[in-house]
Amino acid sequence: MKNKQRFRTWSNLAIVLVLMLMASACSGGNTNTTNTSEPTNESSSTNAANNGADNAEATADNTASSGGTVEITVWDQPNPDDTMKSIKEEVYADFETANPNIKVKHELMPQGTNDREVFVTAMAGGNGPDAYHSAHFPIIADWVGQGLALDLSPYWDSYADKDKFIPSSMEAGTIDGKVYGIPHDMYVTGLFWNKKMFEEAGLDRDTPPANWDQLVEFGKKLTDTGKKQYGITLLGMEWADWWFEYYVWQAGGDLTHVNADGTVQLAFTEEPSVTALQFYKDLKWVHKIVQNNVLQSYQDNMNDIFQSRAAMSNAASGGFGDYVAQGMDLNDVGFAPYPVGPGGKGPGQIGGSYWIINPKTSKEKQDAAWQYITYINSKEVAEKYLQFQQDNGIFPNLLSVRSDVDPSQFAKDISPELVEAVNKAASDTHLEYFLKERLTPYVVKAVQKALTDEKSDPKQLLQEAQDAAQKEVIDAYNAAVKK
């Protein structure tokens, strides 16, 4: 979904929109994919500091001219059990050594059930950080509309490394031609398959299903109730819309549309959405190639993969380390773009998070925050971070936000085919449906009913979900946009 003309900025809506904000499952399901561009130590702090100074136009000038120290608050203090804690703290110290006029106050994010709600609530109360690195791809445009992210275009235009970020990493953070976010990390999803299980079922171990028909065909061959083995996982728990939306895209649609004036149109009842839910339901009730407990947890799905009960599933470019940690041989792990559906495509979900700067803080602090962000996002820091992972047996996310950083060079025994598959999946991507934060409960209810009630009508379920979402979310949202 394109971000152009998504929003106007309405500064008077922050409090209202805080109350409307609902929890989303996206980040929860992908916590293992958010490591690509976390802070890392740098082999030469001076080089990185000079690079940052060159990239940001007059970034430190205000600080130096004032003769004082600028203090900024950043919610990036590592938890005590963070395996990267030592290297992060080393980077933080290096930054302050190289930038004596900038004092970074590293804080843990305040506790809450949902990190996004915590941030928005803090910003609405005037207690938000000066810089923040968890502005997730599906929500950043909404946050821009709420006035929670500074327009970084003046900094970006003079940023020497601006052409080093892969285009798909910039898509969600660029709105109406303005840059609001600098990519912190990213991942792409695709189809996982167990090559060994394929081979045992008489299938070519190196050939995944190309379309929905083959998905069903392969799934039946891979399902063996006697072995408690099944073809493909479904996600039916409270994050059900996260995987379901992929099928909608494969059918040629999306769950929401953003109009030119910034208003939102629901597409739950459009043909691709109905087709996708019917197919999703048929995988359970007609083809019988999914797990018995369709409402089981995400972790139970992963356990089925690790223990060779599930032959196919969704996967992300940052998740291969989990397979290795669970004793799987990566030579038996396949990854490819999704099978195409009636829409003729099988795009992978692109996700991740951005660094954003508080638009309400002082210009002096904004300049300092930019200097800090560009330091953290430098090539030198990224590669040193990857080197730390390699030295400590931590498997990297194989997709980097920077085109000049190759994570596969810092991982042992990675086949070129796996790296190529990740890059291929990243060439055809899709952002999660717009307003997912607020609409998740409505879509999930329909999906769960379809998976648990054989007699349910997918079109009716989606109509009921759309009617409720229109009344309880969209009408108020669109009215606010038009003010």
C-alpha positions in Angstrom: 0.0 0.0 0.0 1.4 3.3 -1.0 1.8 6.1 1.6 1.3 9.0 -0.7 -1.5 11.3 0.3 -2.4 9.2 3.3 -2.8 11.9 5.8 -3.1 15.5 6.8 -1.5 16.3 10.1 -4.0 17.1 12.7 -2.3 18.4 15.9 -5.5 18.6 17.8 -6.3 14.9 17.5 -3.5 13.4 19.6 -5.6 12.7 22.7 -8.6 11.3 20.7 -6.3 9.0 18.7 -4.6 7.8 21.8 -7.9 6.5 23.1 -8.7 4.9 19.8 -5.3 3.1 19.5 -5.6 -0.7 19.7 -3.0 -3.3 20.1 -1.6 -5.0 17.0 -0.1 -8.4 16.7 2.5 -7.6 14.0 5.4 -6.8 16.2 4.6 -9.5 18.7 4.9 -12.2 16.1 8.1 -10.9 14.8 10.2 -10.1 17.9 12.9 -12.3 16.5 13.3 -10.2 13.4 14.2 -6.9 14.9 17.9 -7.2 15.2 19.2 -6.1 11.9 20.2 -2.5 12.7 20.2 -2.4 16.5 23.2 -0.5 18.0 26.5 -2.1 17.6 30.1 -1.2 18.6 32.2 0.5 16.0 35.7 -0.3 15.1 36.5 3.4 14.8 34.3 5.7 16.8 36.0 8.7 15.3 35.2 7.6 11.7 31.6 7.1 12.6 31.4 10.4 14.4 32.9 12.2 11.4 30.5 10.4 9.1 27.5 11.5 11.2 28.8 15.1 11.3 29.1 15.2 7.5 25.7 13.6 7.0 23.6 16.0 9.2 23.6 19.6 8.1 24.9 21.7 10.9 23.9 19.0 13.3 26.2 19.9 16.1 26.7 23.6 15.3 24.0 24.8 17.7 25.4 22.7 20.5 28.9 23.9 20.0 28.0 27.5 19.6 26.0 27.5 22.9 29.1 26.2 24.7 27.0 23.8 26.7 25.8 20.2 26.6 22.6 19.1 25.0 20.9 16.2 26.8 18.5 14.0 24.8 16.4 11.1 26.1 16.2 7.9 24.0 14.2 4.8 24.9 17.0 2.3 24.0 18.5 1.1 27.3 19.0 -2.6 27.0 17.3 -5.0 29.4 19.6 -6.7 31.9 19.1 -10.1 30.1 19.7 -8.6 26.6 22.4 -10.7 24.9 23.6 -7.5 23.1 23.8 -5.4 26.3 27.6 -5.1 26.5 28.0 -4.1 22.8 25.1 -1.6 23.0 26.6 0.1 26.1 30.0 0.2 24.4 28.5 2.0 21.4 26.7 4.4 23.7 29.9 5.3 25.4 31.8 5.6 22.1 29.2 8.0 20.8 29.4 10.3 23.8 33.3 10.2 23.7 33.1 11.3 20.0 30.3 13.8 20.7 31.1 15.5 24.1 28.5 18.2 23.6 25.7 15.6 23.4 24.6 13.7 26.5 22.3 10.7 25.8 20.0 9.6 28.6 19.3 6.0 27.8 16.0 4.8 29.3 14.0 1.6 29.4 10.6 2.0 27.8 8.0 2.5 30.5 6.1 -0.7 31.3 2.9 -1.5 29.5 1.0 -4.2 27.7 1.7 -2.7 24.3 4.8 -0.7 23.4 2.9 1.4 20.9 0.3 2.4 23.3 2.9 3.3 25.9 4.7 5.6 23.4 1.6 7.4 22.1 0.3 7.9 25.6 3.7 9.3 26.7 3.8 11.7 23.7 0.3 12.9 24.4 1.2 13.7 27.9 4.4 15.5 26.9 6.7 12.8 28.4 7.9 11.1 25.2 11.5 10.6 24.3 13.5 12.9 22.0 14.3 9.9 19.7 12.5 6.6 19.4 13.4 3.5 17.3 10.2 1.4 17.4 8.0 3.3 15.0 6.8 0.1 13.3 6.1 0.0 9.5 2.3 -0.4 9.7 1.8 2.5 12.2 4.2 5.2 11.3 1.9 7.0 8.9 -0.8 7.0 11.6 1.7 8.6 14.0 2.6 11.2 11.4 -1.1 12.0 11.2 -1.1 12.4 14.9 1.9 14.8 14.9 4.2 12.4 16.7 7.0 12.3 14.2 9.2 15.1 12.9 9.6 15.8 9.2 13.2 14.7 8.7 13.5 15.9 5.1 15.8 18.8 5.8 18.2 16.4 7.5 17.7 13.6 4.9 18.4 15.9 2.0 21.9 16.5 3.1 22.5 13.0 4.5 25.5 11.5 2.7 24.2 7.9 3.2 20.6 8.5 2.1 21.2 6.4 -1.1 22.5 3.5 0.9 19.1 2.4 2.3 17.2 -0.1 0.2 14.0 1.4 -1.4 11.6 -1.0 0.3 12.9 0.1 3.7 12.0 3.7 3.0 8.5 3.2 1.6 6.5 3.3 4.8 8.5 6.1 6.3 8.1 8.4 3.3 4.7 10.2 3.2 3.7 12.8 0.7 7.3 13.0 -0.4 8.6 13.8 3.0 10.8 11.5 5.1 9.6 10.9 8.7 11.6 7.8 9.6 15.0 6.4 9.2 15.0 2.5 9.0 16.1 0.8 12.2 15.6 -2.8 11.1 13.4 -4.7 8.7 12.4 -8.2 7.7 10.5 -9.9 4.9 8.2 -12.8 5.2 7.9 -15.8 2.8 7.1 -19.5 2.8 9.1 -21.9 4.9 9.2 -25.6 4.0 10.9 -28.5 5.5 13.0 -30.1 2.7 13.4 -33.3 4.5 9.7 -33.8 5.0 9.1 -32.9 1.3 11.6 -35.6 0.3 10.0 -38.2 2.6 6.6 -37.4 1.0 7.9 -38.0 -2.5 8.1 -34.3 -3.4 11.1 -32.4 -4.8 12.9 -31.1 -1.8 14.0 -28.0 -3.6 10.6 -27.0 -5.2 8.0 -25.3 -3.0 4.3 -24.9 -4.2 4.0 -22.2 -6.8 0.2 -21.5 -6.4 -2.8 -22.2 -4.2 -3.6 -25.4 -6.1 -0.1 -26.8 -5.5 -0.3 -25.6 -1.9 -3.3 -27.9 -1.4 -1.8 -30.7 -3.4 1.5 -30.7 -1.5 -0.3 -30.2 1.8 -2.3 -33.4 1.3 0.8 -35.4 0.6 2.6 -33.9 3.6 -0.3 -34.6 6.0 -0.1 -37.8 8.0 -2.5 -38.0 10.9 -0.8 -41.2 12.1 2.4 -39.3 12.6 0.6 -36.2 13.9 2.1 -34.4 10.9 0.3 -31.8 8.8 0.9 -29.7 5.7 0.8 -26.0 6.7 0.3 -23.9 9.8 -2.5 -21.4 10.2 -2.6 -18.6 12.7 -6.0 -18.4 14.4 -5.2 -16.9 17.8 -5.4 -13.2 18.6 -3.0 -12.3 15.8 -5.0 -14.1 13.2 -5.2 -11.2 10.8 -1.4 -11.0 10.6 -1.1 -14.2 8.4 -4.6 -14.0 7.0 -3.9 -10.7 5.2 -1.2 -12.5 3.1 -3.9 -14.6 1.6 -5.9 -11.5 0.8 -2.9 -10.0 -1.0 -2.5 -13.3 -2.9 -6.1 -13.1 -3.9 -5.4 -9.6 -5.4 -6.8 -7.3 -2.7 -6.2 -5.7 0.7 -8.3 -5.2 3.8 -8.3 -1.4 3.7 -7.9 1.3 1.1 -6.7 4.9 1.7 -8.4 7.5 -0.3 -6.7 10.6 -1.8 -8.2 12.8 0.9 -6.8 10.6 3.7 -10.0 8.9 4.6 -10.1 5.1 4.8 -12.4 2.6 3.0 -12.9 -0.8 4.4 -12.5 -3.7 2.0 -13.4 -6.7 4.2 -16.3 -7.6 1.9 -14.5 -7.1 -1.4 -14.1 -10.3 -3.5 -10.4 -10.9 -2.7 -11.0 -10.8 1.0 -14.0 -13.1 0.8 -12.1 -15.5 -1.5 -9.1 -15.5 0.9 -11.3 -16.3 3.9 -13.1 -19.1 2.0 -9.7 -20.6 1.1 -8.4 -20.2 4.6 -11.5 -22.0 5.9 -11.2 -24.7 3.3 -7.7 -25.5 4.4 -9.1 -26.5 7.7 -12.5 -28.0 6.9 -12.2 -29.3 3.3 -8.6 -30.0 2.6 -7.7 -30.9 6.3 -4.0 -30.0 5.9 -3.6 -27.7 9.0 -3.1 -28.3 12.7 -6.0 -29.7 14.7 -6.0 -26.8 17.1 -6.3 -23.8 14.8 -6.4 -21.4 17.8 -3.1 -22.6 19.2 -0.5 -20.0 20.1 2.1 -18.7 17.7 4.8 -20.5 19.8 3.0 -23.8 19.4 3.1 -23.2 15.6 6.8 -22.7 15.9 7.2 -25.8 18.0 5.4 -27.8 15.3 8.0 -26.5 12.8 10.9 -27.3 15.1 9.7 -30.8 15.8 8.9 -31.6 12.2 5.1 -31.8 12.7 4.4 -28.9 10.3 5.9 -29.1 6.8 5.1 -25.6 5.7 4.5 -22.3 7.4 5.1 -18.6 7.2 8.7 -17.5 8.0 10.7 -14.2 8.3 14.2 -13.3 7.2 15.2 -12.8 10.8 13.9 -16.2 12.1 16.5 -18.6 10.7 18.5 -18.4 13.9 15.6 -19.9 15.8 15.7 -23.0 13.6 19.4 -23.4 14.2 18.9 -22.9 17.9 16.3 -25.7 17.9 18.7 -28.1 16.2 17.5 -27.8 12.6 19.9 -28.1 9.7 19.6 -25.0 7.5 20.3 -27.3 4.5 16.8 -28.7 5.2 15.2 -25.3 5.5 13.6 -23.8 2.4 12.4 -20.2 2.0 10.7 -18.7 -1.0 8.1 -16.1 -2.0 4.5 -17.1 -1.2 2.5 -19.2 -3.6 0.5 -17.0 -5.9 -3.3 -16.8 -5.5 -6.1 -15.7 -7.8 -4.5 -12.2 -7.9 -1.4 -13.6 -9.6 1.0 -12.5 -6.9 2.5 -13.7 -3.7 4.0 -10.6 -2.1 5.8 -10.9 1.2 5.1 -8.7 4.1 7.8 -6.1 4.7 8.0 -5.0 8.3 10.4 -3.5 10.7 10.7 -0.2 12.5 12.0 3.4 12.1 13.9 5.9 14.1 11.7 9.0 14.6 12.4 12.3 16.3 10.0 14.1 18.6 8.6 17.1 16.8 7.7 18.9 20.1 11.3 19.0 21.4 13.7 21.8 20.8 15.6 22.3 17.6 18.8 21.8 19.5 17.7 18.4 20.8 16.4 17.5 17.3 19.8 18.2 15.8 21.5 16.1 18.5 19.0 13.3 18.0 19.7 13.2 14.3 23.4 13.0 15.0 22.8 10.1 17.3 20.6 8.3 14.9 23.0 8.6 12.0 25.8 7.3 14.2 23.7 4.2 15.2 22.7 3.6 11.6 26.2 3.9 10.1 27.8 1.1 8.1 30.6 0.8 10.6 28.3 0.3 13.5 26.1 -2.1 11.7 29.0 -4.3 10.6 30.6 -4.2 14.1 27.3 -5.3 15.5 27.1 -8.2 13.0 30.7 -9.2 13.9 29.7 -9.3 17.6 26.8 -11.6 16.6 29.1 -13.9 14.7 31.6 -14.0 17.5 29.0 -14.9 20.0 27.0 -17.4 17.9 24.0 -15.2 17.3 22.4 -15.8 13.9 21.7 -12.5 12.0 18.7 -11.3 10.2 19.6 -11.9 6.6 17.9 -8.7 5.3 19.6 -5.4 6.0 18.2 -1.9 5.7 21.4 -0.8 4.1 22.5 -2.0 0.7 26.1 -1.7 1.6 25.8 -4.1 4.5 25.6 -7.9 3.8 24.6 -9.8 7.0 25.3 -13.2 5.3 29.0 -12.4 5.4 28.8 -12.6 9.1 27.0 -16.0 9.4 28.6 -19.4 9.0 27.4 -22.1 6.7 24.7 -20.0 5.0 23.9 -21.2 1.6 23.8 -18.7 -1.3 20.4 -20.1 -2.2 18.9 -19.0 1.2 20.3 -15.5 0.9 19.1 -15.3 -2.7 15.6 -16.4 -1.6 15.4 -13.7 1.0 16.4 -11.1 -1.5 13.9 -12.4 -4.0 11.1 -12.2 -1.4 12.2 -8.6 -0.6 11.8 -7.6 -4.3 8.0 -8.0 -4.1 6.6 -6.7 -0.8 3.5 -5.4 0.8 2.9 -3.3 3.9 0.4 -4.5 6.4 -3.1 -3.2 5.9 -3.7 0.4 7.0 -5.1 1.0 10.4 -4.3 -2.6 11.4 -3.7 -1.3 14.9 -7.4 -0.5 15.3 -9.1 -3.0 13.1 -7.4 -6.2 14.2 -10.1 -7.3 16.6 -12.8 -7.1 13.9 -10.8 -9.2 11.3 -9.7 -11.7 13.9 -13.2 -12.4 15.0 -14.3 -13.3 11.5 -11.2 -15.4 10.9 -11.6 -17.3 14.1 -15.3 -18.0 13.5 -14.5 -19.4 10.0 -11.9 -21.7 11.4 -14.0 -23.0 14.3 -17.4 -23.2 12.7 -17.7 -25.4 9.6 -21.1 -24.1 8.8 -20.1 -20.4 8.9 -20.4 -18.2 5.8 -17.1 -16.2 5.2 -18.9 -13.4 3.3 -21.4 -12.9 6.1 -18.7 -13.0 8.7 -16.7 -10.3 6.9 -19.9 -8.2 6.4 -20.6 -8.3 10.1 -17.0 -7.4 10.9 -17.0 -4.5 8.4 -20.3 -3.1 9.7 -19.0 -3.1 13.3 -15.6 -1.6 12.3 -17.2 1.0 10.2 -19.5 2.1 13.0 -17.0 1.9 15.8 -13.8 3.0 14.2 -13.9 4.3 10.6 -16.8 6.7 10.8 -15.1 8.7 13.6 -11.7 8.4 12.0 -12.9 9.7 8.6 -14.8 12.5 10.3 -11.7 13.6 12.1 -9.7 13.5 8.9 -12.2 15.8 7.1 -12.1 18.5 9.8 
